[in-house]
């Protein structure tokens, strides 16, 4: 059974930093791409950052230069370092991964962690 458990959210002042963690189990972590999404109230869930199994990262434009996604395969964990936070970064952040099944792609989500950036 695949489980993704996020931690590290909270209330942060604008300009501050926070690091989110996502611990994975039930998958061969080292071969899986991992993503972070976020969803603000009234908005659709959006992709924030991706990291491939080989450590290649991609970021949505609004977080480039401020967020850094990394992975520790020995700990089955990915980390999203969020710096220079802005009020518009306020959202629930979700860890995500997927696997290819025989007939379909299986998507897995964490429970989400709230990040609130105060102005």
N, C-alpha and C positions, 0 to 999 in steps of 0.2 A: 504494500500500500504506500503510495507516494504521499509524503507530507512536506509541506513548506511552512516554516515557522519564522515569522518576521519579528524583529524587536528593534528598539532604539528610537522610536518616535517620541514626540512630546511637543511642548511649547517652547519656541525659540524666538528671540528678538530678531528683527530685521538686521541683516548683516552677519548674523551668527552662523553657527555650523552644527550639524548633527550627522551621526553616522547610523545608517540602517544596516541591519544584518538579516540574512535569510539563510536558515539552516535547512538543508534538504536531507531527506531520507527516503529509501525505497526506490532510488534510481541509481544508475551508474553515473555518479555526478560528473566525473571527469570528462565524459563524452557529451554532456548536455549543455546546450546554450541556455543561458539564464537571462531573464529580463526583469526590469522594474516598470510597472505601470503606476499611474496615479489617477485619482478621480476626485474632482472638487464638486461641491454641491451644485446640482443643476447642469453639470457638464458630463460629457461622455468620458469614459476611461481612455486615457491616452498613454502611448508608449513613451517612456522617459529615457531608458538606457538599455542596451543589450551588450552581452559579452558572450563570445563564442567559446567553444570548448578549448580553442587555442589561445584565448585571451584577447582576441580582437574586440574592440569596443565601438559602439555607435551611440550617439546621443541626439535627442531632439534639440533643435536649434536653441530653444529658450534656456537650456541648461548647459550648453557647451561652455567650457572654461570655468564652470562653477561646480559641477558634479563629476565625481570620478567613481567608476564601477570597477571592482576588482574581484578576484576569486581566489579562494584557498582550497585547492582540491583535497588536501590532507584533512581539512576540517569539514568538507562538504558544505561550504558556506560562501556566499557572496556578500560583498559589502558595497553600500552606496554612500560615499562620502559626499555630503552636501554642504557647500560653502557659500558665503555671500548670499544667504537666503533672503528671499523677497516675499512679501505678503502673498503674491500670486502663486507661490510654491505651496501654499496651504492646500492640503488634500489628504486623502487616505492613500497610502502607498502600498501597492501589492507586488509581491514576488510572483513570478510566473516561469514555468518551463513547459516543455512538451516532449512527447515521445511518439514515435511512429509505431502504431499498432498494425496488425495484419490487414485491417480494413479501413482504418481511419487514424487520424492524428488525435492523440489524447492530450488535453490541456489540463494543467494543474495550477492552482492558485493558492496562495497563502490567505490567511484570514484578514490581512491588512493591518497597517499601523498608521495612526493619525499623526500628521505633522502639521502643526499650526504655527505660522510665522506672524508675530505681532508687529504692527507698524511702529 
